[in-house]
Amino acid sequence: MNTNYDTYAVAIIIAFGSLIIGGLMAAAIGFGERDAFFFALGAATSAWLAGYAVFLDRPRTFMILVALATVMAISSAFVLGF
């Protein structure tokens, strides 16, 4: 196991914040869905903070923030679908 968690934190910030959830935010803007945009924005913020939870060695906070980001991203996709 790698004891250097900084690389994992940077990967989480980049992957969730900019690529996945950024695309979801762009889709929400494109379709004009305000609620979906705010869910995606909340998911991006939660995922961004999860990266800092790894930096600060807070595993329980990390899991809560990742779960919150996942639920909000699914909610955003659900709003876009209907």
Secondary structure, 3 states (H helix, E strand, C coil): CCCCCHHHHHHHHHHHHHHHHHHHHHHHHHHCCHHHHHHHHHHHHHHHHHHHHHHCCCHHHHHHHHHHHHHHHHHHHHHHHC
